Amino acid sequence: MKKIFIYIVALAFVSVGCSDFVDVNDNPNNPPISTPSLTLPVAQQSFTDLNARTLTYLGNFLAVNWATPSNWSANSLYARYNFTSSDFAFVFENSYSDIFKNLTYVENYEDPSGTIDYSNYKAIATILKGAQYQTLVDLYGDVPFTEANLRGDNTTPKYDDAETVYKTIIDNLTNVVDLIDAAPANAENPGSQDIIYGGNMKGWARLANTVKLRMLVRLSNTGQDSYITSQVALINGNGAGYITGNVTANPGYSSDTGKQSPFWDYFRRPVTGAEQDRGDYTVASDYAINYLRDSNDPRLQRLYAPAKTGGAYKGAAQSTVLPGSAFTSNDLSKVGPGLLVSADQDQIIFSLAESLLVQAEATVRGYLAGGDVAAKALYESAIEASFKQLGVTDPVVAAKAYYAQPVKNISWDASPNKIEAIITQKWIALNGTSSIQSWIDLTRTGFPSGLPIPAESGGVRPVRLLYPASEISRNGDNVPQQTASDVFNNFPFWK
């Protein structure tokens, strides 16, 4: 597949192809200047960057995968959990100011000449908007939706009810598969301008179904089983199925400055690959290390690196209390080689392991057919997919040996609570990738059980983020009232 690389210089969006160079410095949302073929990859790259960096980093701390060594004062927020409206504002702001703005432009664009059909572009935009809105609702609750993304027509949009937004997205994901199926033969295919699927619209249909199923499973505690079952029947009816491999983005990442894969770039410097400061002050949590070691899980050596001093796999507690010189960054395990592969590595958007575990949960809950036999097969296939993704040696054989252990939450047959086993394995599989989903699952289910809570937090764990101060300043009449305690007490509607 021909690959492009999208990068931002000041406020300019530049699209670079193997043999073309298109400058759209004025405004990618101005119809005379931009088209869906230029705007879509910019939106996809923004979506990828946000999920690879800020959301993954936050998720790994809240899911107790990572910690901070005593020789750094950074990251105290992640041990104290004293989140304010100034923290993680980029998640909310960038979703609207960049991702949704550009995706909405693609959805609404009409070719001035009337000769080009952009149905495929519109479908892709709808699916990505759905995935990002799902994350926002899970993190914030009510959000601007029906009046959002109108630019100058409405700069102070109302906030819509979280459940209503969720169900509207579910409907959109249902309809978009029909849109893909009904696209005319001459519809423009994005090809290499689509940095995720390369224009494979069947793949996009599968992703729409997979995101929708994840949302339906999130509703499992709301007493709406008949609604969920009816929506799953619509998925079954469209025949597209679910994703069959890791869904990844790669516009042509390289080691050059500004072109590195976003997760790699968060920890390593351009060209040389030398360690960024974040790479030094991000280490394994002692809980995660001990859990993987005690479980005889070979993913330990892929998720984490041996300590520079002594070569042991060792983690630190999530705490701002200095534990002593034996726990400085060189004495601890950092992010491992199965996650930090290379500057040009693909960035995972939705992993096969997560999809299979979502399907396993849906099967256990009776939303998908097959009962225990099908659920077990999905569960074990997910573990095998995780081993492959992380580059474990001889992954299928290693995975089979791992889940053959007669241990709760490892062996399916030895796990009395199948939901606990599924969510625990998802916690391991999403370490370093879509770990924000692990935190959301922890809020929803209480699993994995036994995750420690830093003493500095007062014994409570966050369940949501606060609306940013910038949004309160410019749209204060519509932003829902919030207090500092909402971080711990204002649960998502599906809880």
C-alpha positions as CSV (number, residue, x, y, z in Angstrom):
1,M,0.0,0.0,0.0
2,K,1.3,3.5,-0.9
3,K,1.8,5.4,2.3
4,I,1.7,9.0,3.2
5,F,2.8,11.0,6.2
6,I,0.8,13.7,7.8
7,Y,2.5,16.3,9.9
8,I,1.6,19.7,11.3
9,V,3.7,22.8,11.1
10,A,2.2,25.6,13.2
11,L,-1.4,25.7,11.8
12,A,-0.6,24.2,8.5
13,F,-1.6,20.8,7.4
14,V,0.7,19.2,4.9
15,S,0.1,15.9,3.1
16,V,3.1,14.2,1.7
17,G,2.9,11.2,-0.7
18,C,5.5,9.0,-2.3
19,S,5.3,11.1,-5.5
20,D,3.2,14.1,-4.6
21,F,3.2,17.1,-2.3
22,V,0.0,19.1,-1.6
23,D,0.1,22.2,0.5
24,V,-3.2,23.1,2.2
25,N,-1.9,25.8,4.5
26,D,-5.0,28.0,4.5
27,N,-7.6,25.8,6.1
28,P,-8.4,22.1,5.5
29,N,-12.0,22.8,6.4
30,N,-12.5,25.4,3.7
31,P,-14.2,23.7,0.7
32,P,-12.3,25.7,-2.0
33,I,-9.0,24.6,-0.5
34,S,-9.4,21.1,0.9
35,T,-11.2,17.9,0.0
36,P,-11.9,14.7,1.9
37,S,-8.8,13.1,0.5
38,L,-6.7,15.8,2.2
39,T,-8.7,16.2,5.4
40,L,-9.4,12.5,6.3
41,P,-5.7,11.5,6.9
42,V,-5.2,14.6,9.0
43,A,-8.1,13.6,11.2
44,Q,-7.0,10.0,11.3
45,Q,-3.5,11.0,12.4
46,S,-4.9,13.3,15.2
47,F,-7.2,10.4,16.3
48,T,-4.2,8.1,16.4
49,D,-1.9,10.5,18.2
50,L,-4.4,11.3,21.0
51,N,-5.1,7.6,21.6
52,A,-1.5,6.5,21.4
53,R,-0.1,9.1,23.7
54,T,-2.3,11.0,26.3
55,L,-5.0,8.3,26.6
56,T,-2.7,5.4,26.7
57,Y,-0.4,7.0,29.2
58,L,-3.3,7.9,31.5
59,G,-4.8,4.5,31.1
60,N,-1.6,2.7,32.0
61,F,-1.3,4.5,35.3
62,L,-5.0,4.2,36.2
63,A,-4.9,0.5,35.3
64,V,-1.8,0.2,37.6
65,N,0.6,-1.0,34.8
66,W,3.1,1.9,35.2
67,A,4.7,3.8,38.1
68,T,7.2,6.6,38.7
69,P,10.7,6.0,40.1
70,S,11.9,7.9,43.2
71,N,14.6,9.9,41.3
72,W,11.9,11.8,39.4
73,S,9.3,14.2,40.7
74,A,7.1,13.9,37.5
75,N,3.8,12.2,37.5
76,S,2.8,12.9,41.1
77,L,-0.7,13.5,39.8
78,Y,-1.0,9.8,39.0
79,A,-0.4,8.8,42.6
80,R,-2.5,11.4,44.2
81,Y,-5.5,11.3,41.8
82,N,-6.2,14.9,42.6
83,F,-7.5,15.6,39.1
84,T,-8.7,19.1,38.3
85,S,-10.3,20.8,35.3
86,S,-6.8,21.7,34.2
87,D,-5.7,18.1,33.9
88,F,-6.0,16.1,30.6
89,A,-7.8,19.0,29.0
90,F,-6.2,18.0,25.6
91,V,-8.4,14.9,25.5
92,F,-11.6,17.0,25.4
93,E,-10.2,20.0,23.5
94,N,-8.5,18.1,20.7
95,S,-11.4,15.8,20.2
96,Y,-13.6,18.8,19.2
97,S,-11.1,21.3,17.8
98,D,-9.3,18.9,15.6
99,I,-10.7,15.3,15.3
100,F,-14.4,16.0,15.2
101,K,-14.0,19.2,13.2
102,N,-12.2,17.5,10.4
103,L,-14.3,14.4,10.4
104,T,-17.5,16.5,10.3
105,Y,-16.1,18.3,7.3
106,V,-15.5,15.0,5.6
107,E,-19.0,13.8,6.4
108,N,-20.7,17.0,5.1
109,Y,-18.5,17.6,2.0
110,E,-20.2,17.7,-1.3
111,D,-18.1,17.8,-4.5
112,P,-18.7,21.2,-6.2
113,S,-18.6,19.6,-9.6
114,G,-21.0,16.8,-8.6
115,T,-18.9,14.2,-10.3
116,I,-17.1,12.6,-7.3
117,D,-19.0,10.4,-4.8
118,Y,-17.4,10.5,-1.4
119,S,-19.6,7.9,0.3
120,N,-16.6,5.8,1.4
121,Y,-14.9,8.9,3.0
122,K,-18.1,9.8,4.8
123,A,-18.4,6.2,6.2
124,I,-14.9,6.2,7.5
125,A,-15.5,9.6,9.2
126,T,-18.7,8.3,10.8
127,I,-16.9,5.3,12.3
128,L,-14.0,7.2,13.7
129,K,-16.4,9.8,15.2
130,G,-18.3,7.0,16.8
131,A,-15.2,5.5,18.4
132,Q,-14.0,8.9,19.7
133,Y,-17.4,9.9,21.0
134,Q,-17.7,6.6,22.8
135,T,-14.4,7.3,24.6
136,L,-15.5,10.8,25.5
137,V,-18.8,9.7,27.0
138,D,-17.0,7.0,29.0
139,L,-14.6,9.6,30.4
140,Y,-16.8,12.6,30.8
141,G,-20.5,11.7,30.7
142,D,-22.7,14.2,28.9
143,V,-21.0,15.9,25.9
144,P,-21.8,18.3,23.1
145,F,-23.2,16.2,20.2
146,T,-26.3,17.5,18.3
147,E,-25.1,21.1,18.3
148,A,-21.4,20.3,18.2
149,N,-19.0,20.8,15.2
150,L,-21.1,23.6,13.7
151,R,-18.2,26.1,13.7
152,G,-19.4,29.7,13.6
153,D,-23.1,28.7,13.5
154,N,-23.0,27.7,17.1
155,T,-19.9,28.2,19.3
156,T,-21.7,27.3,22.6
157,P,-23.3,24.0,21.9
158,K,-25.6,22.3,24.4
159,Y,-24.6,19.1,26.2
160,D,-26.5,16.0,25.3
161,D,-27.4,13.2,27.6
162,A,-24.7,10.6,27.7
163,E,-27.0,7.6,27.1
164,T,-28.7,9.4,24.2
165,V,-25.3,10.1,22.6
166,Y,-24.3,6.4,23.1
167,K,-27.4,5.1,21.4
168,T,-27.2,7.6,18.6
169,I,-23.7,6.5,17.9
170,I,-24.8,2.8,18.0
171,D,-27.5,3.7,15.4
172,N,-24.9,5.5,13.3
173,L,-22.6,2.5,13.4
174,T,-25.5,0.3,12.3
175,N,-26.4,2.6,9.4
176,V,-22.8,3.2,8.2
177,V,-22.4,-0.5,7.3
178,D,-25.4,-0.1,5.0
179,L,-23.8,3.1,3.6
180,I,-20.7,1.1,2.8
181,D,-22.7,-1.7,1.2
182,A,-24.8,0.8,-0.8
183,A,-21.8,2.9,-2.1
184,P,-22.0,3.2,-5.9
185,A,-19.4,1.4,-7.9
186,N,-17.8,4.7,-8.9
187,A,-17.5,5.9,-5.3
188,E,-14.1,7.4,-4.7
189,N,-11.9,4.9,-2.8
190,P,-9.5,6.7,-0.4
191,G,-6.7,4.2,-1.0
192,S,-3.4,5.3,0.6
193,Q,-5.1,8.5,1.9
194,D,-6.7,6.2,4.4
195,I,-3.8,5.6,6.8
196,I,-5.7,2.9,8.7
197,Y,-7.2,0.5,6.2
198,G,-5.8,1.7,2.9
199,G,-9.4,2.0,1.5
200,N,-10.4,-1.5,2.5
201,M,-14.1,-0.8,3.1
202,K,-14.9,-4.3,4.3
203,G,-12.4,-3.8,7.0
204,W,-14.1,-0.5,8.0
205,A,-17.5,-2.3,8.2
206,R,-16.0,-4.9,10.5
207,L,-14.5,-2.1,12.7
208,A,-17.9,-0.4,12.9
209,N,-19.4,-3.7,14.1
210,T,-16.6,-4.2,16.6
211,V,-16.9,-0.7,18.1
212,K,-20.6,-1.1,18.3
213,L,-20.3,-4.4,20.2
214,R,-17.9,-2.9,22.7
215,M,-20.5,-0.2,23.4
216,L,-23.3,-2.7,23.7
217,V,-21.3,-4.7,26.2
218,R,-20.7,-1.5,28.2
219,L,-24.5,-1.3,28.6
220,S,-24.7,-4.8,30.2
221,N,-25.3,-3.4,33.7
222,T,-28.2,-1.1,32.7
223,G,-31.0,-3.7,32.5
224,Q,-31.4,-3.3,28.7
225,D,-30.7,-6.8,27.6
226,S,-33.5,-6.8,25.1
227,Y,-32.1,-3.7,23.4
228,I,-28.6,-5.1,23.4
229,T,-29.8,-8.4,21.9
230,S,-31.8,-6.6,19.2
231,Q,-28.7,-4.5,18.2
232,V,-26.5,-7.6,18.1
233,A,-29.0,-9.1,15.8
234,L,-28.5,-6.2,13.4
235,I,-24.8,-6.8,13.5
236,N,-25.3,-10.5,12.7
237,G,-27.7,-9.4,9.9
238,N,-25.2,-7.2,8.0
239,G,-22.8,-10.1,7.6
240,A,-19.6,-8.1,7.9
241,G,-18.5,-9.7,11.1
242,Y,-15.8,-8.3,13.4
243,I,-12.2,-7.3,12.9
244,T,-10.0,-10.2,11.9
245,G,-6.6,-8.7,12.9
246,N,-5.1,-5.7,14.7
247,V,-6.5,-2.4,13.3
248,T,-3.5,-0.1,13.0
249,A,-2.5,3.2,11.6
250,N,0.7,3.9,9.7
251,P,1.0,6.8,7.3
252,G,4.7,6.0,6.7
253,Y,6.3,6.4,10.1
254,S,10.1,6.6,10.2
255,S,12.9,7.7,12.6
256,D,12.9,11.2,11.1
257,T,12.0,14.1,13.3
258,G,8.2,14.6,13.4
259,K,7.5,11.3,11.6
260,Q,8.0,8.7,14.3
261,S,5.2,6.4,15.3
262,P,3.4,8.3,18.1
263,F,3.9,5.8,21.0
264,W,7.5,5.3,20.1
265,D,8.0,9.1,19.9
266,Y,6.6,9.5,23.4
267,F,9.5,7.6,24.8
268,R,12.4,7.8,22.2
269,R,14.1,10.7,20.4
270,P,14.1,11.0,16.6
271,V,16.8,9.6,14.5
272,T,19.0,8.3,17.3
273,G,16.3,6.4,19.3
274,A,17.8,7.7,22.5
275,E,15.6,7.7,25.6
276,Q,13.3,10.7,26.2
277,D,12.9,11.8,29.8
278,R,9.5,10.2,29.8
279,G,11.2,6.9,28.9
280,D,13.3,7.2,32.1
281,Y,10.5,8.3,34.5
282,T,8.0,5.7,33.3
283,V,8.6,2.3,34.9
284,A,6.7,-0.8,35.7
285,S,4.4,-1.0,38.7
286,D,5.4,-3.6,41.2
287,Y,1.8,-5.0,41.1
288,A,2.0,-5.7,37.3
289,I,5.4,-7.2,37.5
290,N,4.5,-9.5,40.4
291,Y,1.2,-10.6,38.8
292,L,2.8,-11.5,35.5
293,R,5.7,-13.3,37.2
294,D,3.5,-15.2,39.6
295,S,1.3,-16.2,36.7
296,N,4.3,-17.6,34.7
297,D,3.3,-15.2,31.9
298,P,6.0,-14.9,29.2
299,R,4.5,-11.5,28.2
300,L,6.3,-10.1,31.2
301,Q,9.5,-9.9,29.1
302,R,7.7,-8.2,26.2
303,L,5.7,-5.7,28.2
304,Y,8.7,-4.7,30.4
305,A,12.4,-4.4,30.0
306,P,15.0,-5.8,32.5
307,A,16.4,-3.1,34.8
308,K,19.6,-1.5,33.6
309,T,21.2,-2.3,37.0
310,G,21.2,-6.0,37.7
311,G,18.9,-7.1,34.9
312,A,16.0,-8.1,37.1
313,Y,12.3,-7.4,36.3
314,K,11.3,-5.1,39.1
315,G,8.6,-2.5,39.6
316,A,7.8,0.3,42.0
317,A,4.7,1.2,43.9
318,Q,2.5,4.0,42.6
319,S,3.4,6.5,45.3
320,T,5.0,10.0,45.8
321,V,6.7,8.8,48.9
322,L,10.4,8.1,48.1
323,P,11.1,4.4,48.7
324,G,14.9,4.7,48.7
325,S,17.8,4.6,46.3
326,A,17.1,1.0,45.3
327,F,14.1,2.1,43.3
328,T,15.5,4.7,41.0
329,S,14.9,4.4,37.3
330,N,18.0,2.3,36.5
331,D,17.0,-0.2,39.1
332,L,13.5,-0.7,37.6
333,S,11.9,-2.2,34.5
334,K,10.7,0.3,31.9
335,V,8.4,0.0,28.9
336,G,9.4,-3.2,27.1
337,P,10.5,-4.3,23.6
338,G,7.1,-5.8,22.7
339,L,5.6,-2.3,23.0
340,L,8.6,-0.1,21.9
341,V,9.5,-2.0,18.7
342,S,10.8,0.6,16.3
343,A,10.3,4.2,15.1
344,D,8.2,3.0,12.1
345,Q,6.0,0.6,14.1
346,D,2.3,0.4,13.4
347,Q,0.1,2.2,15.9
348,I,-2.7,-0.1,17.2
349,I,-6.2,1.4,17.0
350,F,-8.2,-1.6,18.0
351,S,-6.4,-4.9,18.8
352,L,-7.7,-8.4,17.7
353,A,-7.2,-9.5,21.3
354,E,-9.6,-6.9,22.6
355,S,-12.2,-7.7,20.0
356,L,-12.1,-11.4,20.8
357,L,-12.4,-10.7,24.6
358,V,-15.3,-8.3,23.9
359,Q,-17.0,-11.1,21.9
360,A,-16.2,-13.6,24.7
361,E,-18.0,-11.3,27.3
362,A,-20.9,-10.8,24.9
363,T,-21.2,-14.6,24.6
364,V,-21.0,-15.2,28.4
365,R,-23.8,-12.6,28.8
366,G,-25.9,-14.3,26.2
367,Y,-25.8,-11.6,23.6
368,L,-23.9,-13.8,21.1
369,A,-24.6,-17.5,20.5
370,G,-22.5,-20.5,21.3
371,G,-22.5,-20.6,25.1
372,D,-19.5,-21.7,27.2
373,V,-17.8,-23.6,24.3
374,A,-17.7,-20.5,22.0
375,A,-16.8,-18.2,24.9
376,K,-13.8,-20.4,25.9
377,A,-12.6,-20.5,22.3
378,L,-12.8,-16.7,21.9
379,Y,-11.0,-16.3,25.3
380,E,-8.2,-18.6,24.4
381,S,-7.9,-17.2,20.8
382,A,-7.6,-13.7,22.4
383,I,-4.7,-14.8,24.6
384,E,-3.0,-16.3,21.6
385,A,-3.5,-13.0,19.7
386,S,-2.0,-11.0,22.5
387,F,1.1,-13.3,22.6
388,K,1.5,-12.8,18.8
389,Q,1.1,-9.0,19.0
390,L,3.8,-8.7,21.7
391,G,6.2,-11.0,19.8
392,V,6.5,-13.8,22.3
393,T,8.6,-16.6,21.0
394,D,6.5,-19.4,19.4
395,P,3.4,-17.5,20.5
396,V,0.7,-20.1,20.0
397,V,2.6,-22.8,21.8
398,A,3.5,-20.5,24.6
399,A,0.0,-19.2,24.9
400,K,-1.5,-22.7,25.1
401,A,1.0,-23.6,27.8
402,Y,0.1,-20.4,29.7
403,Y,-3.7,-20.9,29.7
404,A,-3.4,-24.6,30.4
405,Q,-2.3,-23.7,33.9
406,P,-5.2,-24.7,36.3
407,V,-5.2,-21.1,37.7
408,K,-8.1,-18.8,38.1
409,N,-8.3,-16.0,35.5
410,I,-5.8,-17.9,33.4
411,S,-7.5,-21.2,32.6
412,W,-11.0,-20.8,31.4
413,D,-12.2,-24.0,33.2
414,A,-10.5,-23.0,36.4
415,S,-12.2,-19.6,36.5
416,P,-15.5,-19.6,38.4
417,N,-16.2,-16.0,37.3
418,K,-15.9,-15.9,33.6
419,I,-16.4,-12.1,33.4
420,E,-13.5,-11.6,35.9
421,A,-11.3,-13.9,33.8
422,I,-12.1,-12.0,30.6
423,I,-11.5,-8.5,32.0
424,T,-8.3,-9.7,33.7
425,Q,-6.9,-11.0,30.5
426,K,-8.0,-7.8,28.7
427,W,-6.1,-5.8,31.3
428,I,-2.9,-7.7,30.4
429,A,-3.6,-7.6,26.6
430,L,-4.2,-3.8,26.6
431,N,-1.1,-3.0,28.6
432,G,0.6,-0.2,26.6
433,T,-1.9,0.0,23.8
434,S,-5.6,0.8,24.5
435,S,-5.1,0.8,28.3
436,I,-7.7,3.6,28.7
437,Q,-10.3,0.9,28.0
438,S,-8.9,-1.2,30.9
439,W,-9.6,1.7,33.3
440,I,-13.1,2.1,31.9
441,D,-13.7,-1.7,32.3
442,L,-12.3,-1.5,35.9
443,T,-14.9,1.2,36.6
444,R,-17.6,-0.8,35.0
445,T,-16.9,-4.3,36.4
446,G,-14.5,-3.9,39.4
447,F,-12.0,-6.1,37.6
448,P,-9.1,-6.9,37.7
449,S,-9.8,-7.3,41.4
450,G,-7.1,-6.4,43.9
451,L,-5.5,-3.5,42.0
452,P,-3.8,-1.3,44.6
453,I,-4.8,2.3,45.2
454,P,-2.1,4.7,46.1
455,A,-2.3,5.8,49.8
456,E,-2.0,9.4,48.8
457,S,-5.4,9.3,47.0
458,G,-7.3,8.7,50.2
459,G,-8.2,5.1,49.2
460,V,-10.4,6.1,46.3
461,R,-9.9,5.6,42.5
462,P,-11.0,8.1,39.8
463,V,-14.1,7.1,37.7
464,R,-14.1,10.0,35.3
465,L,-12.4,13.2,34.2
466,L,-13.5,16.8,34.7
467,Y,-14.6,19.1,32.0
468,P,-11.7,21.4,31.1
469,A,-11.4,24.9,32.4
470,S,-11.2,26.2,28.8
471,E,-14.6,24.7,28.0
472,I,-16.1,26.2,31.2
473,S,-14.7,29.6,30.2
474,R,-16.2,29.7,26.7
475,N,-19.3,27.6,27.2
476,G,-20.1,27.9,30.9
477,D,-23.8,28.2,30.5
478,N,-24.0,24.7,29.0
479,V,-21.2,22.7,30.8
480,P,-22.8,20.5,33.5
481,Q,-22.1,21.6,37.0
482,Q,-19.1,19.7,38.5
483,T,-17.1,19.5,41.7
484,A,-13.8,18.0,42.6
485,S,-15.5,15.0,44.2
486,D,-17.1,14.1,40.8
487,V,-13.8,12.5,39.8
488,F,-14.5,9.8,42.4
489,N,-18.3,9.8,42.7
490,N,-20.0,10.7,39.4
491,F,-20.0,7.4,37.6
492,P,-20.7,6.9,33.9
493,F,-24.4,6.2,33.2
494,W,-23.7,2.6,32.4
495,K,-22.4,1.8,35.8
